[in-house]
Amino acid sequence: MFKIASAVLLGFLFASAAMGQGTVTLTVTRSSVSPCDGTQTTHPFSGSTPISLSLPACAARVNVTTSGSSVNIGRITLTCGPTSGTLDIVIGSGSLNTSDSSTTPTGNDWGGLDVSAIASGVETRLSGAIGDDLTDSIGIDQLFRFDFIGEVQASITAANPGNFGGVCVVEAGSIATGGSVTLTNGALLRVRTDGTGDIAGDITATNGRIDNVFVGGDLFGDVKAESGRIGQIVAGGDIGASGSPVTITAKQSDVSIHSIRSISADNIHANITSNLNFVPGTGLDAKIGRIKAETGVITGSITTRGVAGTVAEGAGGVCSTGNFSADIASDLSIESTLDIGGELLSGTTVRIGALSSGGSITIDANAGLEGQIIITDAFSNGGWFDPVTIGTGGSQIVIDPANTSFPPEVDYTQTSAQLGGGAIGVVPFDNHRADCSPLEEAFIEQPANVPSTIRIRHYGPITFAWGTMPYVITRKLYPCDSDPWAECCQTSCGATDISNLFTAALGSSANGGTARDVILTPVSGFTWPDDRTEFCFKPVTSGTNRLKCSGVPNEPSVYAYKYRFLVGIPCGSADLVGGDGEVDSADLAAWMQNPIDLNGDGLANDADLALILQAMGETE
């Protein structure tokens, strides 16, 4: 029994040792052009061991084959060889595969390829397929199609596509974090992973373009064509991960072709740029055609010249099934749609040049505009034609420029709270009258309702130099029979400049404001007047203390609006103290100490005193 068990164990150990061993054969085919003779020589090596082979000067092709599908191919280093022309390296049998068709896999794992010692005048060219993983790097002059049934665990670097413009394809089961595909020049036709395979390494076209990236699973690596365009990126799973966005970058190099045509995945977490180093006036497109999160969210950022109306895959636009928290910076228009299936989340800014005819913004969640929408060139470069729709059913809010005073500004009446906490701002930003506190043209009764601070809210974020006053603030006494809103807010109209009696701060969570707010606070010792007085606030639009639109190019001054309200005791009211509805001796004493105009004739005299005495008699 012991002898039998020992024999079985020895057989198992022998079989285990043989796995991955076997033979790797390099067959060198010489050129048939004289003085070369077209003959072949074979060079066998043990599986898994590093291979170094000095090639003859007439070498034209090297074929790599194995004695079985379980044999690992060690790292191959080729030296010497020809000094000009081409040298083909084929993992498998036969001639170089210049087509976009797969070949029969050879062996198991492969330790990669080093041809750096081959003469610089020689174009090394690679095609083939292996049965499992790439475990070390490949460097080659021209890459045709190569298939890895397993995982790409190391870098693949090619100077050019096959024949300087033909097929350049990498297909694999997956690409690990340490794996990558880099093409220095020309077009990378395709990188694909099968089944549910992920791409965790980077895909790069240094001086060219990337036509297609197909990911069976998730894309966790960056995709960059920093001197060219990207055709399409399609992932069966997600692109990036929440909190870990990938980078997708393209630079337009062609006229009338979108810089990034299409990106789709279940969820998209990415910083996407289609206009890297864009130079205006070149006539290049530099737009994005289509970005779609098929079942989930979009996070990160999108920087582009514009969003196109249509692409080869259908309608253009940016669409998420769920929430949206990717900042958008688009110089030009949305020509199709920004369609958000959930909410535009707080802290997210969508800045577009315009909303062209046929373009639209739709946010499906009721009160779903938590973030900020900015339209920078509504008065030029395409305008604002179509509505922004928030919510569905009976709670739906439609903000349509056709139903506002646009131009010169879009002053919708809904408050930020009704929209979800966010706003839609057209540059230059106006003040959001329905959201200011006190309200625009409100009458604030003394003494119960006077404000401790003033909040002037705008349709977009604003900024100004710290420590300065970005408003000219005036006050003027108005009799009851006069219309304060018909007057100007200037000292030339008899108003008094009181800008020095207030301090200004940007809105923040600390003072209960937002980035769209200026918070004004009266200085210590300031008292609100009893007489009917208009307070007027005009933003400073020039100089170092001007009030500026924030988050937009060049930070232009805000719209030259007037924000006004009245403070005082209502005309005809003799309830001067306490606001308790009672007129008594305390009110009489207050009037005797500080006579005020109660009947609105512009004078504080016996007629006003008579009103107090009469009211005292009626309340006794």
Number of C-alpha atoms within 10 A of each C-alpha: 6 7 8 9 10 11 12 12 12 12 12 12 11 11 10 11 11 13 15 21 20 20 21 25 19 24 18 23 21 23 19 13 9 8 8 13 12 15 12 13 11 13 13 14 19 18 27 21 17 14 21 14 13 12 18 14 14 22 24 22 25 28 20 24 23 25 15 17 18 19 25 29 33 23 21 19 17 18 16 15 20 22 16 13 11 17 25 21 24 23 28 22 17 12 15 21 20 17 14 15 11 14 17 13 20 27 27 24 28 27 22 21 20 18 17 14 12 21 16 12 11 15 21 24 24 29 26 26 23 26 21 23 23 27 20 20 20 21 19 21 24 26 29 27 27 25 25 25 21 21 23 33 21 22 24 22 19 25 21 27 26 25 15 16 15 20 22 28 24 23 24 26 23 28 33 20 17 15 23 22 22 19 27 19 20 21 28 33 21 20 23 24 28 17 13 15 23 29 32 22 23 23 25 24 28 19 17 24 28 27 20 19 25 21 29 21 21 25 31 24 24 21 23 25 29 24 18 29 28 31 21 21 25 22 26 21 21 26 32 24 16 15 10 14 20 22 20 24 25 31 29 27 21 15 12 12 18 28 31 33 26 24 23 23 27 20 26 31 26 24 21 26 26 31 28 20 12 16 11 8 6 10 10 20 23 30 29 33 30 27 25 23 26 19 15 19 26 29 25 22 21 23 21 26 26 25 29 24 20 15 16 10 11 11 14 24 26 25 23 27 20 22 21 26 22 24 22 21 21 24 22 24 28 30 22 23 22 21 20 25 22 21 26 30 20 16 12 21 25 20 25 25 26 27 27 21 16 13 22 20 21 23 26 23 21 20 22 25 29 21 23 23 24 26 26 26 20 25 17 10 15 17 19 28 17 17 20 19 21 24 21 15 8 7 12 16 19 15 19 16 18 13 12 14 11 16 14 13 18 24 23 20 13 15 16 20 13 17 20 20 17 27 25 24 25 28 24 25 30 22 25 26 22 17 20 18 16 22 18 19 16 13 20 20 16 21 18 11 13 17 15 8 16 19 24 23 26 26 28 30 25 25 23 22 14 11 10 14 22 27 21 17 25 20 23 21 19 18 18 18 11 12 9 21 14 7 14 13 26 17 12 8 10 14 19 16 17 13 17 11 15 18 17 21 21 20 22 14 8 7 11 10 17 21 16 27 26 26 22 20 17 18 11 8 6 10 10 13 17 19 25 26 21 24 21 25 19 19 22 22 17 12 9 12 18 20 27 25 27 21 15 19 9 9 16 18 22 24 22 15 13 17 21 23 20 26 24 21 24 21 16 14 16 28 23 26 20 13 16 9 12 18 24 20 13 14 20 20 13 14 20 11 9 10 18 23 24 29 21 19 16 17 14 17 14 11 13 22 20 13 16 24 16 13 17 18 11 11 10 8
